[in-house]
Amino acid sequence: MKQEILKQIAALSTAAFGLVAALAWNGAIQAIFKYVFGTTDSITAMLVYAIVVTIIAVMVTMQIGKVSEKFTK
């Protein structure tokens, strides 16, 4: 039961962190893309933005999974 609660907390924390991080970095990343591409409305800029956010989310999720695994052992 204790491990299941820890897994759920880790899952919820991961989801919450992903949302908060995406919202926090949204303006900064869009400003960078606007500087590089001239606009954030182009399809290329939107695709690159989505890829960058996805890579960051995957890396953070992997790190949280490692920490969670250490606590469950």
PDB file with SEQRES, HELIX, SHEET and CRYST1 records, atoms N, CA, C and O in Angstrom:
SEQRES   1 A   73  MET LYS GLN GLU ILE LEU LYS GLN ILE ALA ALA LEU SER          
SEQRES   2 A   73  THR ALA ALA PHE GLY LEU VAL ALA ALA LEU ALA TRP ASN          
SEQRES   3 A   73  GLY ALA ILE GLN ALA ILE PHE LYS TYR VAL PHE GLY THR          
SEQRES   4 A   73  THR ASP SER ILE THR ALA MET LEU VAL TYR ALA ILE VAL          
SEQRES   5 A   73  VAL THR ILE ILE ALA VAL MET VAL THR MET GLN ILE GLY          
SEQRES   6 A   73  LYS VAL SER GLU LYS PHE THR LYS                              
HELIX    1 AA1 LYS A    2  PHE A   37  1                                  36    
HELIX    2 AA2 ILE A   43  THR A   72  1                                  30    
CRYST1    1.000    1.000    1.000  90.00  90.00  90.00 P 1           1          
ATOM      1  N   MET A   1       0.827  -1.199   0.000  1.00  0.00           N  
ATOM      2  CA  MET A   1       0.000   0.000   0.000  1.00  0.00           C  
ATOM      3  C   MET A   1       0.867   1.257   0.000  1.00  0.00           C  
ATOM      4  O   MET A   1       0.582   2.212  -0.724  1.00  0.00           O  
ATOM      5  N   LYS A   2       1.925   1.257   0.812  1.00  0.00           N  
ATOM      6  CA  LYS A   2       2.808   2.417   0.917  1.00  0.00           C  
ATOM      7  C   LYS A   2       3.504   2.697  -0.419  1.00  0.00           C  
ATOM      8  O   LYS A   2       3.652   3.854  -0.810  1.00  0.00           O  
ATOM      9  N   GLN A   3       3.933   1.637  -1.120  1.00  0.00           N  
ATOM     10  CA  GLN A   3       4.601   1.810  -2.413  1.00  0.00           C  
ATOM     11  C   GLN A   3       3.636   2.349  -3.460  1.00  0.00           C  
ATOM     12  O   GLN A   3       4.020   3.172  -4.291  1.00  0.00           O  
ATOM     13  N   GLU A   4       2.396   1.897  -3.428  1.00  0.00           N  
ATOM     14  CA  GLU A   4       1.400   2.382  -4.383  1.00  0.00           C  
ATOM     15  C   GLU A   4       1.132   3.870  -4.174  1.00  0.00           C  
ATOM     16  O   GLU A   4       0.995   4.626  -5.136  1.00  0.00           O  
ATOM     17  N   ILE A   5       1.058   4.279  -2.921  1.00  0.00           N  
ATOM     18  CA  ILE A   5       0.862   5.708  -2.625  1.00  0.00           C  
ATOM     19  C   ILE A   5       2.047   6.512  -3.145  1.00  0.00           C  
ATOM     20  O   ILE A   5       1.865   7.580  -3.729  1.00  0.00           O  
ATOM     21  N   LEU A   6       3.255   6.007  -2.936  1.00  0.00           N  
ATOM     22  CA  LEU A   6       4.451   6.702  -3.418  1.00  0.00           C  
ATOM     23  C   LEU A   6       4.457   6.782  -4.943  1.00  0.00           C  
ATOM     24  O   LEU A   6       4.849   7.808  -5.499  1.00  0.00           O  
ATOM     25  N   LYS A   7       4.035   5.731  -5.623  1.00  0.00           N  
ATOM     26  CA  LYS A   7       3.966   5.749  -7.087  1.00  0.00           C  
ATOM     27  C   LYS A   7       2.975   6.798  -7.566  1.00  0.00           C  
ATOM     28  O   LYS A   7       3.240   7.525  -8.523  1.00  0.00           O  
ATOM     29  N   GLN A   8       1.834   6.873  -6.895  1.00  0.00           N  
ATOM     30  CA  GLN A   8       0.822   7.849  -7.286  1.00  0.00           C  
ATOM     31  C   GLN A   8       1.301   9.284  -7.041  1.00  0.00           C  
ATOM     32  O   GLN A   8       1.073  10.178  -7.855  1.00  0.00           O  
ATOM     33  N   ILE A   9       1.961   9.476  -5.916  1.00  0.00           N  
ATOM     34  CA  ILE A   9       2.509  10.805  -5.619  1.00  0.00           C  
ATOM     35  C   ILE A   9       3.548  11.187  -6.665  1.00  0.00           C  
ATOM     36  O   ILE A   9       3.574  12.328  -7.127  1.00  0.00           O  
ATOM     37  N   ALA A  10       4.407  10.239  -7.043  1.00  0.00           N  
ATOM     38  CA  ALA A  10       5.420  10.502  -8.066  1.00  0.00           C  
ATOM     39  C   ALA A  10       4.758  10.842  -9.399  1.00  0.00           C  
ATOM     40  O   ALA A  10       5.195  11.761 -10.091  1.00  0.00           O  
ATOM     41  N   ALA A  11       3.711  10.111  -9.762  1.00  0.00           N  
ATOM     42  CA  ALA A  11       3.016  10.373 -11.022  1.00  0.00           C  
ATOM     43  C   ALA A  11       2.357  11.743 -11.017  1.00  0.00           C  
ATOM     44  O   ALA A  11       2.454  12.487 -11.993  1.00  0.00           O  
ATOM     45  N   LEU A  12       1.690  12.074  -9.924  1.00  0.00           N  
ATOM     46  CA  LEU A  12       1.042  13.381  -9.822  1.00  0.00           C  
ATOM     47  C   LEU A  12       2.067  14.516  -9.796  1.00  0.00           C  
ATOM     48  O   LEU A  12       1.854  15.570 -10.394  1.00  0.00           O  
ATOM     49  N   SER A  13       3.168  14.290  -9.105  1.00  0.00           N  
ATOM     50  CA  SER A  13       4.233  15.299  -9.048  1.00  0.00           C  
ATOM     51  C   SER A  13       4.825  15.525 -10.429  1.00  0.00           C  
ATOM     52  O   SER A  13       5.096  16.661 -10.818  1.00  0.00           O  
ATOM     53  N   THR A  14       5.024  14.451 -11.162  1.00  0.00           N  
ATOM     54  CA  THR A  14       5.566  14.560 -12.517  1.00  0.00           C  
ATOM     55  C   THR A  14       4.625  15.368 -13.403  1.00  0.00           C  
ATOM     56  O   THR A  14       5.060  16.265 -14.125  1.00  0.00           O  
ATOM     57  N   ALA A  15       3.350  15.050 -13.345  1.00  0.00           N  
ATOM     58  CA  ALA A  15       2.375  15.773 -14.160  1.00  0.00           C  
ATOM     59  C   ALA A  15       2.308  17.248 -13.763  1.00  0.00           C  
ATOM     60  O   ALA A  15       2.274  18.128 -14.623  1.00  0.00           O  
ATOM     61  N   ALA A  16       2.289  17.507 -12.466  1.00  0.00           N  
ATOM     62  CA  ALA A  16       2.222  18.892 -11.990  1.00  0.00           C  
ATOM     63  C   ALA A  16       3.476  19.663 -12.376  1.00  0.00           C  
ATOM     64  O   ALA A  16       3.398  20.811 -12.816  1.00  0.00           O  
ATOM     65  N   PHE A  17       4.628  19.031 -12.211  1.00  0.00           N  
ATOM     66  CA  PHE A  17       5.873  19.698 -12.570  1.00  0.00           C  
ATOM     67  C   PHE A  17       5.922  19.990 -14.063  1.00  0.00           C  
ATOM     68  O   PHE A  17       6.364  21.061 -14.478  1.00  0.00           O  
ATOM     69  N   GLY A  18       5.476  19.052 -14.854  1.00  0.00           N  
ATOM     70  CA  GLY A  18       5.451  19.271 -16.301  1.00  0.00           C  
ATOM     71  C   GLY A  18       4.583  20.452 -16.686  1.00  0.00           C  
ATOM     72  O   GLY A  18       4.958  21.254 -17.542  1.00  0.00           O  
ATOM     73  N   LEU A  19       3.433  20.560 -16.061  1.00  0.00           N  
ATOM     74  CA  LEU A  19       2.538  21.678 -16.350  1.00  0.00           C  
ATOM     75  C   LEU A  19       3.136  23.005 -15.897  1.00  0.00           C  
ATOM     76  O   LEU A  19       3.131  23.982 -16.646  1.00  0.00           O  
ATOM     77  N   VAL A  20       3.643  23.037 -14.687  1.00  0.00           N  
ATOM     78  CA  VAL A  20       4.223  24.274 -14.155  1.00  0.00           C  
ATOM     79  C   VAL A  20       5.428  24.710 -14.977  1.00  0.00           C  
ATOM     80  O   VAL A  20       5.578  25.888 -15.301  1.00  0.00           O  
ATOM     81  N   ALA A  21       6.287  23.748 -15.311  1.00  0.00           N  
ATOM     82  CA  ALA A  21       7.480  24.069 -16.101  1.00  0.00           C  
ATOM     83  C   ALA A  21       7.093  24.590 -17.482  1.00  0.00           C  
ATOM     84  O   ALA A  21       7.665  25.565 -17.970  1.00  0.00           O  
ATOM     85  N   ALA A  22       6.130  23.939 -18.098  1.00  0.00           N  
ATOM     86  CA  ALA A  22       5.696  24.385 -19.423  1.00  0.00           C  
ATOM     87  C   ALA A  22       5.138  25.801 -19.368  1.00  0.00           C  
ATOM     88  O   ALA A  22       5.426  26.619 -20.242  1.00  0.00           O  
ATOM     89  N   LEU A  23       4.344  26.090 -18.350  1.00  0.00           N  
ATOM     90  CA  LEU A  23       3.782  27.436 -18.220  1.00  0.00           C  
ATOM     91  C   LEU A  23       4.858  28.470 -17.892  1.00  0.00           C  
ATOM     92  O   LEU A  23       4.829  29.590 -18.401  1.00  0.00           O  
ATOM     93  N   ALA A  24       5.801  28.086 -17.044  1.00  0.00           N  
ATOM     94  CA  ALA A  24       6.849  29.025 -16.639  1.00  0.00           C  
ATOM     95  C   ALA A  24       7.777  29.383 -17.797  1.00  0.00           C  
ATOM     96  O   ALA A  24       8.186  30.535 -17.945  1.00  0.00           O  
ATOM     97  N   TRP A  25       8.099  28.395 -18.605  1.00  0.00           N  
ATOM     98  CA  TRP A  25       9.032  28.616 -19.699  1.00  0.00           C  
ATOM     99  C   TRP A  25       8.350  29.066 -20.989  1.00  0.00           C  
ATOM    100  O   TRP A  25       9.028  29.465 -21.936  1.00  0.00           O  
ATOM    101  N   ASN A  26       7.061  29.008 -21.036  1.00  0.00           N  
ATOM    102  CA  ASN A  26       6.336  29.308 -22.261  1.00  0.00           C  
ATOM    103  C   ASN A  26       6.693  30.680 -22.835  1.00  0.00           C  
ATOM    104  O   ASN A  26       7.054  30.795 -24.006  1.00  0.00           O  
ATOM    105  N   GLY A  27       6.592  31.694 -22.020  1.00  0.00           N  
ATOM    106  CA  GLY A  27       6.888  33.047 -22.502  1.00  0.00           C  
ATOM    107  C   GLY A  27       8.331  33.223 -22.941  1.00  0.00           C  
ATOM    108  O   GLY A  27       8.605  33.841 -23.969  1.00  0.00           O  
ATOM    109  N   ALA A  28       9.256  32.673 -22.152  1.00  0.00           N  
ATOM    110  CA  ALA A  28      10.676  32.810 -22.487  1.00  0.00           C  
ATOM    111  C   ALA A  28      11.017  32.095 -23.794  1.00  0.00           C  
ATOM    112  O   ALA A  28      11.716  32.645 -24.644  1.00  0.00           O  
ATOM    113  N   ILE A  29      10.529  30.887 -23.946  1.00  0.00           N  
ATOM    114  CA  ILE A  29      10.833  30.129 -25.159  1.00  0.00           C  
ATOM    115  C   ILE A  29      10.186  30.785 -26.374  1.00  0.00           C  
ATOM    116  O   ILE A  29      10.795  30.855 -27.441  1.00  0.00           O  
ATOM    117  N   GLN A  30       8.962  31.263 -26.217  1.00  0.00           N  
ATOM    118  CA  GLN A  30       8.322  31.947 -27.342  1.00  0.00           C  
ATOM    119  C   GLN A  30       9.071  33.217 -27.727  1.00  0.00           C  
ATOM    120  O   GLN A  30       9.161  33.554 -28.908  1.00  0.00           O  
ATOM    121  N   ALA A  31       9.606  33.919 -26.736  1.00  0.00           N  
ATOM    122  CA  ALA A  31      10.392  35.122 -27.038  1.00  0.00           C  
ATOM    123  C   ALA A  31      11.664  34.774 -27.808  1.00  0.00           C  
ATOM    124  O   ALA A  31      12.059  35.490 -28.728  1.00  0.00           O  
ATOM    125  N   ILE A  32      12.297  33.671 -27.424  1.00  0.00           N  
ATOM    126  CA  ILE A  32      13.499  33.221 -28.143  1.00  0.00           C  
ATOM    127  C   ILE A  32      13.151  32.867 -29.579  1.00  0.00           C  
ATOM    128  O   ILE A  32      13.845  33.273 -30.511  1.00  0.00           O  
ATOM    129  N   PHE A  33      12.080  32.112 -29.756  1.00  0.00           N  
ATOM    130  CA  PHE A  33      11.683  31.731 -31.106  1.00  0.00           C  
ATOM    131  C   PHE A  33      11.274  32.942 -31.937  1.00  0.00           C  
ATOM    132  O   PHE A  33      11.532  32.990 -33.140  1.00  0.00           O  
ATOM    133  N   LYS A  34      10.643  33.910 -31.303  1.00  0.00           N  
ATOM    134  CA  LYS A  34      10.285  35.130 -32.026  1.00  0.00           C  
ATOM    135  C   LYS A  34      11.536  35.864 -32.472  1.00  0.00           C  
ATOM    136  O   LYS A  34      11.581  36.418 -33.570  1.00  0.00           O  
ATOM    137  N   TYR A  35      12.557  35.867 -31.613  1.00  0.00           N  
ATOM    138  CA  TYR A  35      13.829  36.504 -31.965  1.00  0.00           C  
ATOM    139  C   TYR A  35      14.510  35.767 -33.113  1.00  0.00           C  
ATOM    140  O   TYR A  35      15.036  36.398 -34.030  1.00  0.00           O  
ATOM    141  N   VAL A  36      14.503  34.436 -33.067  1.00  0.00           N  
ATOM    142  CA  VAL A  36      15.194  33.630 -34.083  1.00  0.00           C  
ATOM    143  C   VAL A  36      14.407  33.577 -35.388  1.00  0.00           C  
ATOM    144  O   VAL A  36      14.977  33.776 -36.460  1.00  0.00           O  
ATOM    145  N   PHE A  37      13.114  33.314 -35.310  1.00  0.00           N  
ATOM    146  CA  PHE A  37      12.308  33.104 -36.507  1.00  0.00           C  
ATOM    147  C   PHE A  37      11.551  34.352 -36.954  1.00  0.00           C  
ATOM    148  O   PHE A  37      10.986  34.366 -38.047  1.00  0.00           O  
ATOM    149  N   GLY A  38      11.530  35.395 -36.133  1.00  0.00           N  
ATOM    150  CA  GLY A  38      10.805  36.605 -36.484  1.00  0.00           C  
ATOM    151  C   GLY A  38       9.357  36.579 -36.044  1.00  0.00           C  
ATOM    152  O   GLY A  38       8.725  37.628 -35.913  1.00  0.00           O  
ATOM    153  N   THR A  39       8.829  35.391 -35.815  1.00  0.00           N  
ATOM    154  CA  THR A  39       7.454  35.243 -35.349  1.00  0.00           C  
ATOM    155  C   THR A  39       7.299  33.883 -34.687  1.00  0.00           C  
ATOM    156  O   THR A  39       8.025  32.942 -35.006  1.00  0.00           O  
ATOM    157  N   THR A  40       6.355  33.786 -33.770  1.00  0.00           N  
ATOM    158  CA  THR A  40       6.088  32.486 -33.152  1.00  0.00           C  
ATOM    159  C   THR A  40       4.916  31.801 -33.843  1.00  0.00           C  
ATOM    160  O   THR A  40       4.481  30.730 -33.420  1.00  0.00           O  
ATOM    161  N   ASP A  41       4.408  32.414 -34.896  1.00  0.00           N  
ATOM    162  CA  ASP A  41       3.242  31.876 -35.582  1.00  0.00           C  
ATOM    163  C   ASP A  41       3.589  30.914 -36.715  1.00  0.00           C  
ATOM    164  O   ASP A  41       2.700  30.239 -37.235  1.00  0.00           O  
ATOM    165  N   SER A  42       4.847  30.835 -37.106  1.00  0.00           N  
ATOM    166  CA  SER A  42       5.205  29.944 -38.207  1.00  0.00           C  
ATOM    167  C   SER A  42       5.148  28.489 -37.754  1.00  0.00           C  
ATOM    168  O   SER A  42       5.376  28.177 -36.585  1.00  0.00           O  
ATOM    169  N   ILE A  43       4.843  27.622 -38.686  1.00  0.00           N  
ATOM    170  CA  ILE A  43       4.752  26.198 -38.372  1.00  0.00           C  
ATOM    171  C   ILE A  43       6.100  25.668 -37.903  1.00  0.00           C  
ATOM    172  O   ILE A  43       6.155  24.862 -36.974  1.00  0.00           O  
ATOM    173  N   THR A  44       7.167  26.098 -38.521  1.00  0.00           N  
ATOM    174  CA  THR A  44       8.504  25.638 -38.121  1.00  0.00           C  
ATOM    175  C   THR A  44       8.790  26.004 -36.675  1.00  0.00           C  
ATOM    176  O   THR A  44       9.264  25.167 -35.907  1.00  0.00           O  
ATOM    177  N   ALA A  45       8.510  27.235 -36.296  1.00  0.00           N  
ATOM    178  CA  ALA A  45       8.753  27.676 -34.922  1.00  0.00           C  
ATOM    179  C   ALA A  45       7.893  26.892 -33.940  1.00  0.00           C  
ATOM    180  O   ALA A  45       8.366  26.523 -32.865  1.00  0.00           O  
ATOM    181  N   MET A  46       6.663  26.636 -34.285  1.00  0.00           N  
ATOM    182  CA  MET A  46       5.758  25.900 -33.400  1.00  0.00           C  
ATOM    183  C   MET A  46       6.222  24.448 -33.232  1.00  0.00           C  
ATOM    184  O   MET A  46       6.152  23.899 -32.132  1.00  0.00           O  
ATOM    185  N   LEU A  47       6.692  23.831 -34.311  1.00  0.00           N  
ATOM    186  CA  LEU A  47       7.182  22.458 -34.226  1.00  0.00           C  
ATOM    187  C   LEU A  47       8.459  22.369 -33.387  1.00  0.00           C  
ATOM    188  O   LEU A  47       8.599  21.471 -32.556  1.00  0.00           O  
ATOM    189  N   VAL A  48       9.371  23.285 -33.603  1.00  0.00           N  
ATOM    190  CA  VAL A  48      10.605  23.278 -32.826  1.00  0.00           C  
ATOM    191  C   VAL A  48      10.296  23.517 -31.359  1.00  0.00           C  
ATOM    192  O   VAL A  48      10.880  22.872 -30.489  1.00  0.00           O  
ATOM    193  N   TYR A  49       9.396  24.425 -31.080  1.00  0.00           N  
ATOM    194  CA  TYR A  49       8.971  24.699 -29.705  1.00  0.00           C  
ATOM    195  C   TYR A  49       8.407  23.432 -29.057  1.00  0.00           C  
ATOM    196  O   TYR A  49       8.768  23.097 -27.929  1.00  0.00           O  
ATOM    197  N   ALA A  50       7.533  22.736 -29.761  1.00  0.00           N  
ATOM    198  CA  ALA A  50       6.930  21.515 -29.224  1.00  0.00           C  
ATOM    199  C   ALA A  50       7.986  20.448 -28.965  1.00  0.00           C  
ATOM    200  O   ALA A  50       7.916  19.742 -27.959  1.00  0.00           O  
ATOM    201  N   ILE A  51       8.950  20.325 -29.847  1.00  0.00           N  
ATOM    202  CA  ILE A  51      10.024  19.336 -29.676  1.00  0.00           C  
ATOM    203  C   ILE A  51      10.879  19.672 -28.466  1.00  0.00           C  
ATOM    204  O   ILE A  51      11.207  18.785 -27.678  1.00  0.00           O  
ATOM    205  N   VAL A  52      11.241  20.927 -28.307  1.00  0.00           N  
ATOM    206  CA  VAL A  52      12.069  21.348 -27.167  1.00  0.00           C  
ATOM    207  C   VAL A  52      11.337  21.079 -25.854  1.00  0.00           C  
ATOM    208  O   VAL A  52      11.930  20.544 -24.917  1.00  0.00           O  
ATOM    209  N   VAL A  53      10.075  21.438 -25.778  1.00  0.00           N  
ATOM    210  CA  VAL A  53       9.297  21.218 -24.551  1.00  0.00           C  
ATOM    211  C   VAL A  53       9.171  19.723 -24.263  1.00  0.00           C  
ATOM    212  O   VAL A  53       9.258  19.309 -23.107  1.00  0.00           O  
ATOM    213  N   THR A  54       8.969  18.920 -25.287  1.00  0.00           N  
ATOM    214  CA  THR A  54       8.853  17.475 -25.105  1.00  0.00           C  
ATOM    215  C   THR A  54      10.150  16.870 -24.580  1.00  0.00           C  
ATOM    216  O   THR A  54      10.123  16.030 -23.680  1.00  0.00           O  
ATOM    217  N   ILE A  55      11.276  17.286 -25.130  1.00  0.00           N  
ATOM    218  CA  ILE A  55      12.577  16.779 -24.672  1.00  0.00           C  
ATOM    219  C   ILE A  55      12.801  17.134 -23.203  1.00  0.00           C  
ATOM    220  O   ILE A  55      13.251  16.293 -22.425  1.00  0.00           O  
ATOM    221  N   ILE A  56      12.496  18.351 -22.828  1.00  0.00           N  
ATOM    222  CA  ILE A  56      12.657  18.771 -21.437  1.00  0.00           C  
ATOM    223  C   ILE A  56      11.752  17.944 -20.524  1.00  0.00           C  
ATOM    224  O   ILE A  56      12.184  17.494 -19.462  1.00  0.00           O  
ATOM    225  N   ALA A  57      10.504  17.744 -20.933  1.00  0.00           N  
ATOM    226  CA  ALA A  57       9.564  16.975 -20.120  1.00  0.00           C  
ATOM    227  C   ALA A  57      10.024  15.531 -19.946  1.00  0.00           C  
ATOM    228  O   ALA A  57       9.893  14.966 -18.860  1.00  0.00           O  
ATOM    229  N   VAL A  58      10.559  14.932 -21.002  1.00  0.00           N  
ATOM    230  CA  VAL A  58      11.045  13.549 -20.920  1.00  0.00           C  
ATOM    231  C   VAL A  58      12.235  13.461 -19.963  1.00  0.00           C  
ATOM    232  O   VAL A  58      12.303  12.539 -19.150  1.00  0.00           O  
ATOM    233  N   MET A  59      13.159  14.394 -20.051  1.00  0.00           N  
ATOM    234  CA  MET A  59      14.339  14.372 -19.180  1.00  0.00           C  
ATOM    235  C   MET A  59      13.938  14.513 -17.712  1.00  0.00           C  
ATOM    236  O   MET A  59      14.449  13.787 -16.859  1.00  0.00           O  
ATOM    237  N   VAL A  60      13.040  15.429 -17.417  1.00  0.00           N  
ATOM    238  CA  VAL A  60      12.597  15.638 -16.038  1.00  0.00           C  
ATOM    239  C   VAL A  60      11.841  14.408 -15.536  1.00  0.00           C  
ATOM    240  O   VAL A  60      12.038  13.984 -14.398  1.00  0.00           O  
ATOM    241  N   THR A  61      10.990  13.841 -16.364  1.00  0.00           N  
ATOM    242  CA  THR A  61      10.236  12.653 -15.976  1.00  0.00           C  
ATOM    243  C   THR A  61      11.168  11.487 -15.667  1.00  0.00           C  
ATOM    244  O   THR A  61      10.939  10.744 -14.713  1.00  0.00           O  
ATOM    245  N   MET A  62      12.206  11.327 -16.461  1.00  0.00           N  
ATOM    246  CA  MET A  62      13.174  10.253 -16.213  1.00  0.00           C  
ATOM    247  C   MET A  62      13.880  10.456 -14.877  1.00  0.00           C  
ATOM    248  O   MET A  62      14.094   9.493 -14.141  1.00  0.00           O  
ATOM    249  N   GLN A  63      14.241  11.684 -14.557  1.00  0.00           N  
ATOM    250  CA  GLN A  63      14.911  11.964 -13.290  1.00  0.00           C  
ATOM    251  C   GLN A  63      13.982  11.697 -12.104  1.00  0.00           C  
ATOM    252  O   GLN A  63      14.411  11.130 -11.099  1.00  0.00           O  
ATOM    253  N   ILE A  64      12.732  12.096 -12.212  1.00  0.00           N  
ATOM    254  CA  ILE A  64      11.781  11.837 -11.141  1.00  0.00           C  
ATOM    255  C   ILE A  64      11.563  10.339 -10.979  1.00  0.00           C  
ATOM    256  O   ILE A  64      11.422   9.855  -9.856  1.00  0.00           O  
ATOM    257  N   GLY A  65      11.533   9.607 -12.073  1.00  0.00           N  
ATOM    258  CA  GLY A  65      11.396   8.155 -12.007  1.00  0.00           C  
ATOM    259  C   GLY A  65      12.552   7.499 -11.291  1.00  0.00           C  
ATOM    260  O   GLY A  65      12.360   6.557 -10.522  1.00  0.00           O  
ATOM    261  N   LYS A  66      13.764   7.995 -11.543  1.00  0.00           N  
ATOM    262  CA  LYS A  66      14.945   7.461 -10.859  1.00  0.00           C  
ATOM    263  C   LYS A  66      14.868   7.705  -9.350  1.00  0.00           C  
ATOM    264  O   LYS A  66      15.166   6.813  -8.556  1.00  0.00           O  
ATOM    265  N   VAL A  67      14.473   8.901  -8.968  1.00  0.00           N  
ATOM    266  CA  VAL A  67      14.338   9.225  -7.540  1.00  0.00           C  
ATOM    267  C   VAL A  67      13.261   8.364  -6.913  1.00  0.00           C  
ATOM    268  O   VAL A  67      13.447   7.844  -5.813  1.00  0.00           O  
ATOM    269  N   SER A  68      12.153   8.207  -7.587  1.00  0.00           N  
ATOM    270  CA  SER A  68      11.065   7.385  -7.075  1.00  0.00           C  
ATOM    271  C   SER A  68      11.499   5.931  -6.915  1.00  0.00           C  
ATOM    272  O   SER A  68      11.141   5.278  -5.935  1.00  0.00           O  
ATOM    273  N   GLU A  69      12.265   5.428  -7.870  1.00  0.00           N  
ATOM    274  CA  GLU A  69      12.761   4.054  -7.811  1.00  0.00           C  
ATOM    275  C   GLU A  69      13.677   3.838  -6.609  1.00  0.00           C  
ATOM    276  O   GLU A  69      13.634   2.781  -5.980  1.00  0.00           O  
ATOM    277  N   LYS A  70      14.496   4.820  -6.290  1.00  0.00           N  
ATOM    278  CA  LYS A  70      15.393   4.717  -5.136  1.00  0.00           C  
ATOM    279  C   LYS A  70      14.592   4.597  -3.836  1.00  0.00           C  
ATOM    280  O   LYS A  70      14.969   3.846  -2.936  1.00  0.00           O  
ATOM    281  N   PHE A  71      13.493   5.336  -3.746  1.00  0.00           N  
ATOM    282  CA  PHE A  71      12.695   5.319  -2.523  1.00  0.00           C  
ATOM    283  C   PHE A  71      11.859   4.056  -2.385  1.00  0.00           C  
ATOM    284  O   PHE A  71      11.514   3.669  -1.269  1.00  0.00           O  
ATOM    285  N   THR A  72      11.530   3.412  -3.486  1.00  0.00           N  
ATOM    286  CA  THR A  72      10.704   2.200  -3.421  1.00  0.00           C  
ATOM    287  C   THR A  72      11.526   0.957  -3.129  1.00  0.00           C  
ATOM    288  O   THR A  72      10.960  -0.088  -2.805  1.00  0.00           O  
ATOM    289  N   LYS A  73      12.845   1.042  -3.235  1.00  0.00           N  
ATOM    290  CA  LYS A  73      13.703  -0.117  -2.971  1.00  0.00           C  
ATOM    291  C   LYS A  73      14.052  -0.251  -1.531  1.00  0.00           C  
ATOM    292  O   LYS A  73      14.768  -1.178  -1.153  1.00  0.00           O  
TER     293      LYS A  73                                                      
END                                                                             
